[in-house]
Amino acid sequence: MPDDTRYGSEMARRAVMTGAGALAACAALVACGSSGSQSVEVPSEAPLTPTVPAQPEPAGSLGDRLASTSDIPVGGGTVIAGKKVVVTQPVSGTFAAFSAICTHRGCTVNKVANGTIDCPCHGSRFAIADGSVVEGPASRPLARRQITVSGDAIELA
């Protein structure tokens, strides 16, 4: 005569191995097969399509007002972190703009001092006149950004 306890547990095992139970059982087997103890959480509904990471917002848009000419010191500049732009005034009345993203590892530069645009992450420094590398580890200049100066307004072109 068959063992009723065995028959009941066999039926329960078969029920678990169907439908969503199979997914959970596979995840549990993978977790049990690895060294150390792990906890595996299986979502009730797995997405059918892969998710796409959000794209970074573009740095400043055409026509965005960046600053007033009076905000940019002669022989210096200002980092506009929210727009990812640095505006400089190497000599009186001459303005330049560069990406605020360091070409070494992508950090945002944080200050303009002593004729250079400085990155806090690894110490790269760039010239305020043309964005060229003054001190590495960066090996490429900051990307130029086109600006227009109209009256006292400095805008992205």
N, C-alpha and C positions, 0 to 999 in steps of 0.2 A: 504494500500500500504506500502511496507517495506521502512524503513528509509535508504536512500542511504549512508548517512554518517556512520551509524552503520554497514551496510553491508561492506563498504570499510575498516573500522577499524578491523572488524572481519576477513576479508581476510588477512590483514596485520599481525594480531596476529597469524593466522594459519601458515603463511609463516615463521615467526620468530621461531615457535616451531618445525620446521623440520630441519634435518641435523645438521650442526654446530651451528645453531641458538639455538637449544635445550640446548646444552652445555653452551652457554653464558647465556641463560635465567636461568638455574639452578644455575650457579655461582652468578648471580645477586640476585636471591631469597635468597640464603644462606647469602649473604652480607646484604641484607635488613632485614633479620630476626634476626640479632644479634644486641646487644645493641651498641650504638654509631654509627658513620658513618665510612664506610670503602670504599676503592676503590679496586676493584677486577680486575686483569688483567688475561685474559684467552688467553693462547698461541694459535696461529693459528693451530699448529699441536702438539698434546701431544705425548711424546715418548711412544712407545708400550711396551718397556721393561724398568725395573728400571735401573737407572745408578748405577754403583758400584764405591765407592770412591777409589781413587788411594791408593795403598799400599805404606807404607813408604819404602824408599830405605834401604836396609840392611846396617848395620854399618860396614864399612870396609870389604874388600874382601880378600880372601886368597892370600898371596904374596904381598899385598899392603905394600909399604915402608912407615913406620910411621915417623921415625926420624933417626937421627944419634945418636950414643951413647953419643957424646959430647953435644947434645942438651938437655940431661936429667941430671939435677943437682943431685949430690949425696945428699941423704936425702930429695929429693924433687921429682918433676915430671913435666910433661907437658901434658896439655889437647890438644888433636888434635880433635877439635870440628867437622871438616868436615868428619872425619872418625868415630866419636862418640866413641873415645877411649882415655883413660888416660894411659900414660906410666910413671912408677915411677922407681927410683933407690934408694931403701931404704938404701942399703950399697953399697960401691964402687964395681962395676962389677956385681951386681945382679939387674936384671931388671924384672919388673912385669907389666902386663897390665890388665886393667879393662874397663868395659863399662862406658862411660861417662854419662849414663842415670841414674839419681838418682832413687833409689827404692821406694822413698816415693810417689812422684807425677809425675815422668817422666821428670822433668826439666833436662837440661844439666848442669853438674857441670862446674864451670868456672875457678877454680884455685887450685893450689897445694901449700900449705904454712904450715910451722910449723909442718910437719909430717902428714898432713891430706889433703884429697881431699875434697874440699868444694863446697856445692851446694848453689847458691845465693837465691833460692826461699823461702825455709823455714828453712835454717840454718843447715841442716844435714851435718855431717862431717864423713869421712871414713879414715881408716888407710892406709897409702901408701904401707905398706908391704903386706897386705892381703885383703884389701878392706872392712874389717869389720867395723861395725858402732862404731864410737867413740862418736858421739852425734846425737841424734834424732832430728826430729821426725821419720826418717827412722828407720825401725826395721829389715831390711834385708841387708846383705852386697852387695856391687857392684858385678856384675857378672864378673868372670875372663875371660880374653881373652888370647888365646894362641899366643905367639910370638916366633920368632927365632931371634937370634943375630948372624950375620955373618959378621966378620970384624967390621966395624963401623955402619953397617946397622941393624936397628930394623924393622922387618916385621911381619905382621900377619901370623900365621902358619895355 
